Amino acid sequence: MKDRYCYLDNAAAAPLDPRVLSVMEPYLRDHYANPSSVHAEGRRARIAVEQAREYVAALIGADTSEIVFTSGGTESNNTAVSIAVSMIRHESTARIVTTPAEHQAILGPCSVARIQQQMLRVNAIATPDPEELRDAIRDKACFVTLMHVNNETGGILDIDSAASVSKEYGAVFHSDLAQSAGKLPLNVKSLPLDLASLSAHKLHGPKGIGALYVRKGMEMTSFISGGAQERGRRGGTEHVSGIVGFGEAARIALLEMQQRFETWKKLRETLLRHVRDAFDSLRVNSDEDACLPNIISISFPSSSYPMQGELLPLNLDLRGCAVSGGSACTAGSTEASHVMRAIGHDDATARATVRISFGAFTSMEDVVRGASALVETVQEMVEDSSDRSHSRIAIP
């Protein structure tokens, strides 16, 4: 019997929880009315949407009125940039403060915003120093956007300090919470966030649905015109089944957060023990104490492990194991990961990097199989590289 495929790419997309699917199905099959309709079926759909909004709001401690449903994290990030830039654009000192290790859904819209950008340096886990942030925003009109958990390293930003510093200097502060919501405790009532982005498929919900948190009192015009949905902030018929699924995924994640976290720590320990036993000179870009335990980034320095690193995910796939080389949104690119370059890796080492990420359904068997596949694949690729160069390169 063929071995089960080993899926270790949950940071890219976590599989749909069967419990989530079960609550979505009636709204895909039976309850198809438009939630803006006034008849009974329309009201049923509206009730489902608002119940889901309560669950998503509870995930981050927000009021339901502060949650705007979107098509996903990318739309939420783009919209947050647009809102914030419109607030500071006309100030002579206007600037965007971010890092070179942010998701492309932030770096892209920031690059075309026609406002000066200032990039903060990041450390070995791709997070910035809040004190450098203080120096960057002092006496300026700023929009600060920093992700809470880096999607490639799992590095956790000191979001309390970053948000507090931003508030102290009157900056608009946004954070991409796609990798942290449902995995770390969050309460925006005690955290001075202005805007935040969420994505359902990172926590075992459906793809194509996300949310933007907009702090109560912030001025915001509709960013999609054509209807009064989402309190006039995003026109268009609501994606009812997706919203219902997002709500259920959020509800379950909140209930199971601590249990999942403890499981991930054990899985992480097992994975790293297997890989470190095989390789002396690898670089783990995910610090045990400062990173979310379900994301592990491992680089194989080019000086010790010469190989075509960009082929690592493909060769692992051929062994029945799914991992990423970095963010899924840059998959297929021949460029080295911008995050790996930001933390100081040369291009060859950046390409020879794998991101392994766990979800709620990752088993110890998956991790052991994945670790074995990684060890065998790297050893084979280094040997092939040695054969091609006609040199003897020992694997440390």
ZAMARGU-4260 file (C-alpha; in steps of 0.2 Angstrom, whole numbers, plus 5000, padded with zeros to 4 digits):
<rodrens>
0) 5000/5000/5000 | 5007/5017/4995 | 5012/5028/5010 | 5000/5042/5015 | 5006/5059/5008
5) 5015/5069/5021 | 5008/5087/5022 | 5020/5099/5031 | 5015/5115/5023 | 5001/5122/5034
10) 5008/5139/5035 | 5003/5140/5016 | 4986/5133/5018 | 4979/5122/5032 | 4967/5108/5027
15) 4949/5111/5029 | 4943/5105/5046 | 4929/5092/5043 | 4919/5101/5057 | 4921/5117/5047
20) 4915/5109/5031 | 4899/5102/5040 | 4893/5119/5045 | 4897/5126/5028 | 4888/5113/5018
25) 4870/5119/5022 | 4875/5136/5015 | 4882/5128/5000 | 4867/5117/4996 | 4851/5122/5005
30) 4852/5140/5012 | 4857/5150/4997 | 4848/5166/4999 | 4856/5183/4998 | 4859/5189/5016
35) 4853/5206/5011 | 4836/5200/5006 | 4822/5203/5019 | 4812/5187/5017 | 4815/5172/5029
40) 4828/5164/5020 | 4838/5180/5018 | 4836/5183/5036 | 4843/5165/5040 | 4858/5169/5030
45) 4861/5186/5038 | 4860/5178/5056 | 4873/5165/5050 | 4884/5179/5044 | 4883/5189/5060
50) 4885/5174/5071 | 4901/5170/5062 | 4907/5188/5064 | 4905/5186/5083 | 4917/5171/5082
55) 4930/5180/5072 | 4929/5195/5083 | 4931/5184/5098 | 4947/5177/5090 | 4956/5194/5093
60) 4945/5202/5106 | 4937/5214/5095 | 4919/5221/5094 | 4909/5214/5079 | 4907/5231/5072
65) 4926/5231/5069 | 4926/5216/5058 | 4925/5218/5039 | 4924/5202/5029 | 4936/5202/5014
70) 4941/5189/5001 | 4957/5185/5011 | 4973/5191/5019 | 4980/5199/5003 | 4964/5210/5001
75) 4964/5214/5019 | 4983/5219/5018 | 4980/5230/5002 | 4965/5238/5010 | 4974/5242/5026
80) 4988/5250/5016 | 4976/5260/5006 | 4966/5266/5021 | 4982/5271/5031 | 4990/5280/5016
85) 4975/5290/5013 | 4976/5297/5031 | 4994/5303/5030 | 4996/5306/5012 | 4995/5325/5013
90) 5007/5327/5027 | 5024/5334/5023 | 5033/5321/5034 | 5022/5306/5028 | 5031/5289/5027
95) 5028/5271/5028 | 5038/5261/5041 | 5040/5243/5038 | 5053/5229/5036 | 5060/5220/5021
100) 5054/5203/5028 | 5035/5207/5027 | 5023/5197/5016 | 5022/5203/4997 | 5004/5208/5000
105) 5011/5222/5011 | 5027/5226/5001 | 5018/5227/4985 | 5005/5240/4989 | 5018/5250/4999
110) 5030/5251/4985 | 5017/5259/4974 | 5010/5271/4987 | 5020/5286/4982 | 5025/5289/4999
115) 5043/5288/5006 | 5047/5271/5014 | 5058/5267/5028 | 5064/5249/5031 | 5068/5243/5048
120) 5082/5231/5050 | 5077/5213/5056 | 5085/5201/5067 | 5089/5182/5064 | 5071/5177/5065
125) 5065/5192/5054 | 5058/5203/5067 | 5062/5221/5070 | 5068/5230/5086 | 5054/5242/5093
130) 5067/5254/5099 | 5073/5256/5081 | 5054/5259/5077 | 5054/5273/5089 | 5068/5282/5081
135) 5060/5280/5064 | 5043/5287/5068 | 5048/5301/5080 | 5041/5318/5073 | 5034/5311/5057
140) 5017/5306/5051 | 5019/5288/5049 | 5010/5272/5044 | 5018/5257/5053 | 5014/5240/5046
145) 5023/5225/5054 | 5017/5207/5054 | 5014/5198/5071 | 5022/5181/5066 | 5033/5180/5051
150) 5026/5168/5039 | 5043/5160/5034 | 5052/5159/5051 | 5038/5160/5064 | 5047/5174/5072
155) 5035/5183/5085 | 5035/5202/5085 | 5034/5211/5102 | 5018/5218/5096 | 5013/5226/5112
160) 5029/5236/5112 | 5028/5240/5093 | 5009/5245/5094 | 5013/5256/5110 | 5027/5265/5102
165) 5017/5269/5087 | 5002/5275/5097 | 5014/5286/5108 | 5020/5295/5092 | 5002/5295/5084
170) 5007/5283/5070 | 4993/5272/5061 | 4998/5254/5066 | 4993/5239/5056 | 4998/5221/5059
175) 4996/5206/5048 | 4989/5193/5060 | 4987/5179/5047 | 4999/5167/5055 | 4996/5172/5073
180) 4977/5173/5075 | 4970/5157/5083 | 4988/5152/5088 | 4993/5165/5100 | 4981/5175/5113
185) 4976/5192/5106 | 4966/5205/5113 | 4964/5221/5103 | 4955/5230/5117 | 4972/5230/5127
190) 4983/5231/5111 | 4983/5248/5102 | 4981/5241/5085 | 4972/5252/5072 | 4971/5239/5058
195) 4974/5220/5057 | 4972/5207/5044 | 4966/5189/5046 | 4964/5174/5034 | 4953/5159/5036
200) 4963/5146/5027 | 4978/5148/5039 | 4968/5140/5053 | 4959/5126/5044 | 4945/5137/5037
205) 4940/5139/5019 | 4951/5148/5006 | 4944/5165/4998 | 4938/5172/5015 | 4947/5184/5027
210) 4944/5199/5038 | 4950/5216/5041 | 4950/5223/5059 | 4946/5242/5058 | 4947/5250/5075
215) 4931/5259/5081 | 4932/5277/5077 | 4943/5276/5062 | 4937/5285/5047 | 4935/5273/5032
220) 4926/5275/5016 | 4920/5260/5006 | 4935/5251/4997 | 4923/5241/4985 | 4908/5251/4979
225) 4892/5245/4973 | 4882/5241/4989 | 4880/5244/5007 | 4886/5228/5013 | 4898/5227/5028
230) 4891/5243/5035 | 4895/5252/5019 | 4913/5247/5020 | 4914/5234/5006 | 4901/5232/4993
235) 4896/5215/4986 | 4885/5200/4991 | 4893/5192/5006 | 4902/5175/5004 | 4890/5166/5016
240) 4897/5149/5016 | 4915/5155/5017 | 4910/5167/5031 | 4901/5153/5041 | 4917/5142/5039
245) 4928/5156/5044 | 4918/5158/5060 | 4918/5140/5064 | 4937/5138/5061 | 4939/5154/5073
250) 4928/5146/5086 | 4937/5130/5086 | 4954/5137/5085 | 4951/5148/5101 | 4945/5132/5110
255) 4960/5122/5105 | 4973/5135/5105 | 4983/5129/5120 | 4982/5110/5116 | 4988/5113/5098
260) 5002/5124/5104 | 5009/5111/5116 | 5007/5097/5102 | 5017/5108/5090 | 5031/5110/5103
265) 5033/5091/5104 | 5033/5089/5085 | 5046/5103/5083 | 5057/5095/5095 | 5056/5078/5086
270) 5059/5086/5069 | 5074/5096/5074 | 5082/5082/5084 | 5081/5070/5068 | 5088/5084/5057
275) 5102/5090/5068 | 5108/5072/5071 | 5111/5071/5052 | 5119/5088/5049 | 5131/5098/5059
280) 5131/5114/5050 | 5113/5118/5046 | 5105/5135/5051 | 5088/5134/5060 | 5080/5151/5057
285) 5067/5148/5070 | 5072/5151/5088 | 5064/5140/5100 | 5059/5153/5113 | 5055/5168/5101
290) 5045/5159/5087 | 5028/5150/5085 | 5032/5132/5086 | 5022/5126/5071 | 5034/5135/5059
295) 5052/5129/5056 | 5063/5137/5044 | 5079/5127/5040 | 5094/5133/5029 | 5108/5123/5022
300) 5123/5135/5021 | 5130/5134/5003 | 5148/5133/5010 | 5144/5116/5018 | 5130/5109/5007
305) 5133/5114/4989 | 5117/5110/4979 | 5103/5117/4968 | 5093/5123/4984 | 5078/5129/4974
310) 5075/5110/4969 | 5073/5105/4988 | 5054/5107/4989 | 5052/5098/4972 | 5063/5083/4977
315) 5054/5082/4994 | 5038/5081/4985 | 5044/5067/4974 | 5047/5058/4991 | 5029/5061/4996
320) 5032/5076/5007 | 5025/5094/5005 | 5035/5108/5012 | 5039/5126/5005 | 5054/5135/5001
325) 5047/5151/5008 | 5030/5160/5006 | 5018/5151/4995 | 5014/5168/4987 | 5032/5168/4979
330) 5032/5150/4975 | 5038/5147/4957 | 5050/5162/4958 | 5068/5159/4954 | 5072/5173/4966
335) 5079/5169/4983 | 5067/5172/4997 | 5067/5190/5002 | 5065/5185/5020 | 5080/5174/5020
340) 5090/5188/5012 | 5084/5201/5025 | 5091/5190/5039 | 5108/5189/5031 | 5109/5173/5020
345) 5118/5173/5003 | 5107/5169/4988 | 5113/5151/4987 | 5109/5148/5006 | 5092/5157/5004
350) 5087/5145/4990 | 5093/5130/5000 | 5080/5134/5014 | 5064/5124/5018 | 5049/5130/5028
355) 5041/5116/5038 | 5024/5120/5046 | 5012/5110/5056 | 4993/5111/5058 | 4980/5104/5070
360) 4980/5087/5061 | 4999/5085/5059 | 5004/5069/5067 | 5021/5063/5075 | 5021/5050/5060
365) 5020/5064/5048 | 5035/5073/5056 | 5046/5058/5057 | 5043/5054/5039 | 5046/5072/5034
370) 5062/5073/5044 | 5068/5057/5036 | 5063/5063/5019 | 5073/5079/5021 | 5089/5071/5027
375) 5089/5058/5013 | 5085/5072/5000 | 5098/5084/5006 | 5111/5070/5007 | 5107/5064/4989
380) 5107/5082/4982 | 5124/5086/4990 | 5131/5070/4983 | 5124/5074/4966 | 5132/5091/4967
385) 5149/5083/4972 | 5148/5071/4957 | 5145/5085/4945 | 5160/5095/4951 | 5171/5080/4952
390) 5176/5084/4970 | 5174/5076/4986 | 5163/5085/4998 | 5160/5077/5014 | 5143/5079/5023
395) 5146/5086/5040
</rodrens>
